[in-house]
Amino acid sequence: MTATERTVAVVAPYYPPKVGGVENYAARIARAVAEAPGLRPVVITTRLSGLRTTVDVEDGVQVIRLGAWLKLSNTPLSPLWPLQLRRWLRRTGAEVVNAHAPVPGLADLAVAASGKRPSVLTYHAGSMHKGEPGSGAADRLIGLYERRVLPKVFRRARTLVAVSPVSLAAGHPHAVEISPGVDIERFTPGQPASERPRTIVYVGRMDRSSAWKGVDVLLTAFAELAAEVPGARLRLVGGGDAVQDHLRLAADFGIADRVEAVGELTGDALVEVVRTAALAVLPSRTEAESFGMVLVEAMACGTPVVGSAVGGIPHVVTDGETGLLVPPGDPAGLAAACRKVLTDGGLADRLGARGRQEAERRFAWNGLMERYIKLFQAL
């Protein structure tokens, strides 16, 4: 580090190689800081497994991975983090802290540990209420956190960044909105949607704790659709402890031979799956879906999209123009929308072309990251 460089600590509970929207968002910021004159990034995140702290240089960026003692739902936790965060912020010479909060824990502590350093809290979630059967106790704890703890964290941060209008950070006096983005030079259109095989793709987590993602709704809808649309197939991309549950449900519906789970994909493999699909679907059921990154990536590929009219999805998709929206938790409505796209080639091609234009106009990473750099430099 030179004498004129300022260090920005990007603190996120998840970071690549773990796959997800928050991970990609934090990595993009670290890369943008590394490329900006006068700024230097350091990443503080958590390990996928193990208790000891590791320090490595990944893609030219120092990455410090703290051990997690336990995981509640999808949230890593450790009682050592308050001390460890203070120590690593001091040792790395961090002058600005950018904390990312999709769940309680590391980001909250990073804002508290920032001391006199200006902190930028990027809040990724709408309400984290699961709203699922059996989640009453968890929802009560989440409600208590969102009412009592989160407002204090918001006040402590110098600047708030909301990733969509439904982020709980949106609307605060010191909040700005900077959405996730897409690499429009990597996610590029393939052949027109009407000429592609009739494959529907879902990309996302498939954990039992993330049942609000609505994959069971998608399977129910596809069972209806498969009987009416010859050659239609469903491809599930992602990992989690619910994958086998979904495959058993597909077998119960008699559609196992038309449903494929391919695991987690990244890089060119993910791009290829999205750009060759006839349709991408995000069937989330609750406000916990604050954005919908997979929809933006599909739009950039000229792939028509169908999403639930819930959370931040309507912020991404304009119904009838850049995609179709359906009521959350409505298998019949979802099946009807998918059938419409798969059987109307003109509609599919219009939605795909318009989606690509919207991705270029609103969600290109370069323009979004320029706003972050200006924000850090101002601090």
N, C-alpha and C positions, 0 to 999 in steps of 0.2 A: 504494500500500500504506500502511495506517495503522500507527501505532506499535504497536498491539495485535495486528496480524495476524501469523500465522506462515505462512511459505511452504512448501508441500509440492511437491517436484519429482517429477513422475511421469515416469519414464524407461522408454521401451519402444522396441524396435527397429522396431516397426510402429505406425502410427496412422492413423486415417481421413484422407484418403478411401480408403486401402487397406482392402480388405474382409477381415474375418476375426474370429475369436473373441477373440484377444489384443487386437486393435485396439479392438474394441467394449468390452472389459473395461477397458482403460486409459482410454478416453474417458469411461466411466461414472464412474470414480473421479475424474477431473479435474472432471467436472460436479458430483459430490457435494461435493467440496472447495470449489468455487466457491460453492455454496449454503449451506455450513456457516458459522455465525458464527465469526469469529476465525481463519479459514483462507483461504489464497489459493493457487491452483494455478499451476504452470508446467509445461509439457510439454517434455521433451527427447527427440527421436526422430530418425529418419533420413529422408533424401529418397528419393523413388522413383527419381530419377536426378539426376545433377549432383554436383559436388565442393564447391561453395561452401555455406557455412552461410546459411540464410535464417531470418528472424524475422518472425512475423506474429501477429496476434490473430485467433483462429478461435473463433466462438461465445463470445466474451468471455474466452477463455483465451489467454495468451501461449504460442505454440508455436515452439520452436526446432528446426529440422531440420538435422542435421549431414550433410555429404556423406559418401558411401561410396565408397571407392576400388575395391572389388571385391565380388563376391558369390560365396560358395561354397555350392552347393546353394541353400537358401532363406535363407542367413545373410549379411547385409551386414556389411562389415568396413572399418576404416580405422586406420592406425597413428597418426593424429592424435587419436583419441578420448580417450586418457588426459589429454592437456593440455587439450583442449577441454572435457571434462566438468568438470574442476577450475575452469576459468575461468568457465563458465556457472553452476555452482553458487554460486560466489562473487558473480558479477555480479547474479544474481537474488535473492540473499539467502536461498537455500534453507536451511531449518533441519531439514527431514525429507526423506529420499530414499526414494521407493517405486519400486523397480526391478522390471521384468517380464522374465522369462527363459523364453521358449519355445525359445531356441537359445543357444549360447555367444556371447559378444561384449559387446554394449553394457551389459547388466545387470550382468555380472560386473565390468566396469570401473567402473560407477557405484557399486557397493558399495565397491570399493577406493578410489575417489576421494571417498567421502563424508567421510573424515577423522573428526572428532569428532561429526559429525552422526549421529543415529540413523538407521539404514537398515532398511527393510522390504522384503524380497525376496519377491516373488510368483512362485512357480515353477509354470509351466503344464504342464510335460511329465512324462510317464512316461519310461522309457528311450527315448532317441532312436535306438536301433538300428533301421535300416531293415529288416533281415532279408530283403532282396530279392536275387535273382541279380545278381552283379556288384558288390554293395555291400560286399564283404569288407574292402577297405582303409578305406573310410569308417567302417564299423562298428568296426574296430580303433581308429581315432582317437577315435571317440565313446566307446568303452569306456575308453580311457586318460583322457579328459577327465572322465568320470563317476566314475572311481575315484580320480583323483589331484587334479584341480583343483576340481571341484564341492564336495567336502566342506570345503575351505578357504573357499570363498565362503560356504557355509552358516554356518560358524562365525563369519565376519566380520560377518554381518548381525545386527542387534539382534533382529529378529523375522522368522520365516519364515511365509509364507502358502502353503499347499498348496491347489490348486484342486479336488483330488479325492483319494480315498484312495490312488490309484496314482501321484500326483505323487511325485517322488523326495524332495521336502521333507517328505512325510507321515511322521509317527512321530518326528520329531526333538523333543527336549525343549522347544525354544522355538518350535514350530510350531503354527499354528492352521489350521483349514480354512475357507475362504470360497470357495464355488463361483462360477462365472459365473452370471448370471441372465438374466431375460427381462422385457421391458416388457409386463406382462400387460394394460395398457390399450391397447396398440397391436397386439400379437399376440392377436387375439380369435377365438373360434370362428365359422366360417361355418355353412352348412347341415350337417345330420348327415352323417357320412362315407359312410353307405350311399347317400345321394342324390347324391353327387358323381360326375363323370366318373371313369372308372377310370384315373386318371393317377398314376404313381409319380414322386416328385420326389427328386432327390439335390441337395444344396447343399454345396459345398465346393471346395477346391483341386483342380485337375486338372493338376498339374505332373508331369513324369517323375520328379523327385526325391521326389515324394510318392506313389509307386505303392502304398505301403502303405494308402492310402485305399480301395483295392479296387474302383475303378470298373469294372475289367475283370471282376471277379467278378460285379458287378451286371449287366453286359451279358450275360455268359454265362447268368446266371439268368433274365434277361428274355427271352432267345431261347427258352428252354424254356417260360416262362410265356406268351409271346405266342401260341404255338401252341394254347394251351388256354383262354385268357381273351379272348373277343371284346372289342374296343374298348380293350384295355389299351395305354397309352402310357407312355413314359419321358421325363422332362424333366430335363436336366442343367443345373444352375445353377452358374456359376462360370467362372473363367478359368484359363489356364495353357498350357504348351507341349505338353500331352498331349491337348488337346481333339480335335484332328484325328486323333490315334491312335485315340481312342475312337470317333469317327465312322466311321473305316475299319473298325474291328472290327465295328461295327454293320452295315456294308454286307456284310462277310464272312459274318455270321450271317443275312443276308437280312431284317434288321429296320430298315433305314435309314429307311423311311417311317414308323416308329412311335417313333423316337428323335429328340429335339429338343435341341440345345444353344443356350441363350438368352443365354449370357455372364453377367457379374457383374450382380447386381441388389441394390439397396439400398432402404431406405425403404418406401414404400407398395407398390412393385412387388414387392419380396421378400415382404412380408406377404401380398399377394394370391395369389402363386404357392403359398405354403405353405398358406394357409387354404382354397384350392379344390382341393387335391390329395386323392386318396383315401388316400394312403399316403406316408410319408416314410421313406427308407432310408439308413442309414449302414453300409456294408459293410466297415469298416476291418479290417485283417489283423493288426496288431501292437499292442504296449503303447504305441506312440507316440501312440495316440488316448487322451489322458488324461481327456477329458470327453465331448464330443459336443454342442456348443452347438445345432446344427441340430435335434437331437432335442427339446430343451427348447422351442425356438421352435415346433416342430410340435405338441408336446403342448399348449402354450398356445392353439393354434388349434383344438384339438379334432381334430387330424389323427392317426390311428393311426400308430405308428412300429414299425419293425423295425430292429434293430441287431445287430452282432456281439457275442458274449459275450467281449469282450477289452478290456483297458485299463480306462478309467473308465466305459465304456458301461453295464455292469451296475449302477454306482452311480446312474445316471440312470433306467434302465428296469428295472422289476420284471417279470420274465417272466410273461406271462399276465394281468397286472393293468393295467399302464400301457403295455404294448407287448409285442412278442415278441422273443426273443433267439435267435440261431442261431450255430452254430460258425463261427469266422472262416475265410475261404477256402473255403467250402462252397457252390458254386453251387446244387446240388440242394436243400440245406436252405434256402437263401435263397429259391429259387423256391417251395418248398412253403409257407413262412411268408407270402410275399406273396400266393400264391394263396388261402390261407386267409382273409386279411383282405379281399381283393377280392371273394370269393364268399360270404362270411358277413356279411350286413349287421348282424345283431345283435351279433356279435363286434366289428365295426368301430366301431359306435356306442358300445359299452361301453368299448372301449379309448380312444376319443376323449374321452369324458366323464371317465373316470378320469384320463387324462393331463392334462386341463385342471385338475382338482382338485389334482393333484400339483404342477403348475407354480405354481399360486397359493400352495400351502402351503410349498414348499421353495425356489422359485427366483425369487420376485419381487425385482426389483432393489432396491427401497427398503429392505427389511429387511437385505439383504446389505451395502448401502453404509453403513447406520447402524453396522455393526460396524467398517468401515474408519475412519469418522470418529472413533469412540470410541478406536480404536487409535492414530490420529495424535494425538489430543488428549492421550492418556495419555503419549505420548512427548514 
